[in-house]
Amino acid sequence: MIELDIAIKDKYYANSPSMVLKDIQFSVKPGEFIAIIGPSGSGKTTLLNMLSGLEDATGQKLLWNAKALNDCKEYQLGYVFQQPRLMPWLTVNENIQLVLPTVQEQKIETLLTQVGLAGKGDYYPKQLSGGMQRRVAIARAFAVNPELILLDEPFNSLDAPTAAKLRLLLVNLCKSCGSTVIFVTHDLSEAINLADRIIFMSNSPSSIIHQVTVDLPKPRKGSGNIELAWQAKLMNQYPQILSGSLCSD
């Protein structure tokens, strides 16, 4: 399992004077499920991209088991983006095969069965619903047996029943792989349902304004009474927290 130690002093986009992230510092325990919530444009995706190596992190402290994250090649990383990002000219099987070093037909078939897409390996993305495409993206991310998995609003725009099914699927896959998880969402109920700890971020330049452990027994319900009461208590204490502030207007 992966343990993370993250310290980002500042982050600017190339050719822009505006700071995106400022003084971001937190650790993630092995196997911990972290949810990150913040206003739109607060740099949550940028943070995930820095952790994945898709965004420059020069001069920042990103450690994986005490080693520089971007210098480590031996760990397995899975990334589920906001959109499925499937290659339209490739079949489902071929889209998953892209992340594997060798042909592993049996592994792909097992994954598709796990995500409820048995028999769909020869389909093209255009033949699948939006929810089914998300399932393919999740299967692709878990094909590498990820020690660290990053999820950027993977259930955004899905109807409630489909999102609920995919959340349960995600929990089961994370448990079977023992993955450490960083999950970006706008949905507080979703974060409470899934996470061991929630990190709240401010508006840009974004910093961490609050962290809270979700001390509720698992498995949880998306709209169970205990979960709703926990959420109500948090929002009563910090009514502006989802807007990126701990203070009332």
C-alpha positions in Angstrom: 0.0 0.0 0.0 1.1 3.6 -0.7 1.5 6.3 1.9 1.6 9.9 0.6 3.2 13.0 2.1 2.3 16.1 0.1 3.6 19.7 0.5 2.9 22.2 -2.3 4.2 25.7 -1.6 2.7 27.3 -4.7 1.5 26.4 -8.1 1.2 28.6 -11.2 0.2 27.6 -14.7 2.7 28.3 -17.4 2.5 31.9 -18.8 0.1 33.0 -16.1 0.7 35.2 -13.1 -2.2 33.8 -11.1 -1.4 31.4 -8.3 -3.6 28.2 -8.4 -2.5 26.4 -5.2 -0.9 27.8 -2.1 0.5 26.0 1.0 -1.2 22.7 0.4 0.1 20.2 2.9 -1.4 16.8 4.0 -0.5 13.1 4.3 -2.5 10.0 3.3 -2.1 6.8 5.2 -1.7 3.4 3.3 -5.1 2.3 2.1 -6.9 5.5 3.2 -9.7 6.9 1.1 -9.5 10.7 1.0 -12.1 12.9 -0.6 -11.3 16.5 -1.7 -14.1 19.1 -1.9 -13.7 22.7 -3.1 -15.4 25.3 -5.2 -15.2 25.1 -9.0 -11.8 26.4 -10.3 -10.1 25.9 -7.0 -7.4 23.6 -8.4 -8.6 20.2 -7.4 -7.9 18.7 -10.8 -4.5 20.4 -10.9 -3.6 18.8 -7.6 -4.5 15.3 -9.0 -2.6 16.0 -12.2 0.5 17.0 -10.2 0.3 13.8 -8.2 -0.1 11.8 -11.5 2.8 13.5 -13.2 0.5 15.1 -15.9 1.2 18.5 -14.4 4.6 19.9 -13.6 5.4 19.6 -9.8 9.0 20.9 -9.9 10.1 22.2 -6.5 7.2 20.7 -4.6 7.3 17.8 -2.1 5.3 14.8 -3.3 6.5 11.7 -1.5 5.4 8.1 -2.0 6.5 5.9 0.9 9.2 8.6 1.6 10.4 8.6 -2.0 9.9 11.4 -4.6 6.6 10.5 -6.3 7.5 11.6 -9.8 10.9 9.8 -9.5 9.3 6.5 -8.6 8.5 4.1 -11.4 7.7 1.0 -9.4 4.3 1.9 -8.1 1.0 1.4 -10.0 -1.2 4.3 -10.6 -4.8 4.4 -11.8 -6.6 7.6 -12.8 -10.3 8.0 -13.5 -11.0 11.3 -15.2 -14.1 13.5 -15.3 -14.9 12.1 -18.7 -14.3 8.4 -19.6 -11.6 9.4 -22.2 -12.1 6.2 -24.3 -10.6 5.9 -27.7 -13.6 5.9 -30.0 -11.9 3.8 -32.7 -11.0 1.0 -30.2 -13.3 -1.6 -28.7 -13.8 -1.9 -25.0 -11.2 -4.7 -24.8 -8.7 -2.6 -26.7 -9.3 0.5 -24.5 -8.4 -1.5 -21.4 -5.5 -3.3 -23.1 -3.9 0.1 -23.7 -2.7 0.3 -20.1 -1.4 -3.3 -19.9 2.2 -4.2 -21.0 1.1 -7.6 -22.5 -2.1 -9.0 -23.9 -4.2 -10.2 -20.9 -7.5 -11.3 -22.3 -8.6 -13.3 -19.2 -7.8 -10.4 -16.9 -9.9 -8.0 -19.0 -12.8 -10.4 -19.2 -12.7 -10.8 -15.4 -12.7 -7.0 -15.0 -15.6 -6.5 -17.4 -17.6 -9.1 -15.4 -16.8 -7.2 -12.2 -18.0 -3.9 -13.6 -21.2 -5.5 -15.1 -20.1 -5.4 -18.7 -19.6 -9.1 -19.4 -19.9 -9.8 -23.1 -19.4 -6.2 -24.1 -15.6 -6.4 -24.9 -16.1 -6.1 -28.6 -18.4 -3.1 -28.4 -17.2 0.4 -29.3 -17.7 3.4 -27.0 -20.5 4.8 -29.2 -22.5 1.6 -28.6 -22.4 2.2 -24.8 -24.4 4.4 -22.5 -22.7 7.1 -20.5 -22.8 4.9 -17.4 -21.4 2.0 -19.2 -18.5 4.1 -20.6 -17.7 5.1 -17.0 -17.6 1.5 -16.1 -15.1 0.9 -18.8 -13.0 3.8 -17.5 -13.1 2.3 -14.0 -12.1 -1.1 -15.3 -9.2 0.4 -17.2 -8.0 2.2 -14.0 -8.1 -1.0 -12.0 -6.5 -3.1 -14.7 -3.0 -2.2 -13.4 -3.9 -3.3 -9.8 -3.3 0.3 -8.7 -1.6 1.0 -5.4 -2.7 4.6 -5.7 -5.9 5.6 -7.5 -7.0 9.2 -8.4 -10.6 9.9 -9.2 -11.7 13.3 -10.6 -15.5 13.5 -10.2 -15.9 10.2 -11.9 -19.7 10.1 -11.4 -20.4 13.7 -12.5 -23.6 14.1 -14.6 -24.8 10.5 -14.0 -28.3 9.8 -12.7 -28.6 9.0 -9.0 -29.2 5.2 -9.4 -26.3 4.7 -11.8 -24.0 6.8 -9.6 -25.0 4.8 -6.6 -24.2 1.5 -8.4 -20.8 2.8 -9.5 -19.9 4.1 -6.0 -20.6 0.6 -4.7 -18.5 -0.9 -7.5 -15.7 1.5 -6.7 -15.7 0.6 -3.0 -15.5 -3.1 -3.8 -12.6 -2.7 -6.3 -10.6 -0.4 -3.9 -11.1 -3.0 -1.2 -10.0 -5.9 -3.4 -6.9 -4.0 -4.6 -6.0 -2.4 -1.2 -5.6 0.9 -3.1 -4.9 4.3 -1.5 -7.5 6.7 -2.9 -7.7 10.4 -3.6 -11.2 11.3 -4.8 -12.3 14.7 -6.0 -16.0 15.5 -5.8 -18.5 18.4 -5.4 -21.0 16.2 -3.7 -20.7 16.2 0.1 -23.1 13.3 0.5 -20.9 11.3 -1.9 -17.8 12.2 0.1 -19.4 11.1 3.4 -20.6 7.9 1.8 -17.1 6.9 0.6 -14.3 8.6 2.4 -12.3 8.0 5.6 -11.4 11.7 5.6 -12.6 14.8 3.8 -10.3 17.7 2.9 -12.0 21.0 2.2 -10.3 23.6 -0.1 -10.7 27.4 -0.4 -11.2 29.4 -3.6 -8.2 30.1 -5.8 -5.4 30.4 -4.8 -6.6 27.3 -3.1 -5.4 26.1 0.3 -6.8 23.6 2.8 -9.3 25.2 5.1 -10.5 22.2 7.0 -10.0 18.4 7.4 -12.4 16.0 9.1 -12.4 12.3 9.7 -15.7 10.6 8.7 -16.1 8.6 11.9 -19.1 6.6 10.7 -19.3 2.8 10.4 -19.0 1.2 7.0 -20.8 0.2 4.8 -22.6 3.6 4.6 -25.7 4.7 2.9 -25.8 7.6 0.5 -28.8 9.1 2.3 -29.0 7.2 5.5 -30.2 8.9 8.7 -26.8 8.6 10.4 -25.0 10.1 7.3 -27.6 12.9 7.0 -27.2 13.8 10.6 -23.4 13.9 10.4 -23.7 16.1 7.3 -26.2 18.4 9.0 -23.9 18.8 12.0 -20.9 19.7 9.8 -23.0 22.2 7.8 -24.4 23.8 10.9 -20.9 24.4 12.2 -19.5 25.6 8.9 -22.4 26.8 6.7 -20.0 28.3 4.0 -17.6 25.4 3.8 -18.7 24.2 0.4 -18.1 27.8 -0.9 -14.5 27.6 0.3 -14.8 29.5 3.5 -15.1 28.7 7.2 -16.6 32.0 8.0 -20.2 33.1 7.6 -20.9 36.0 5.2 
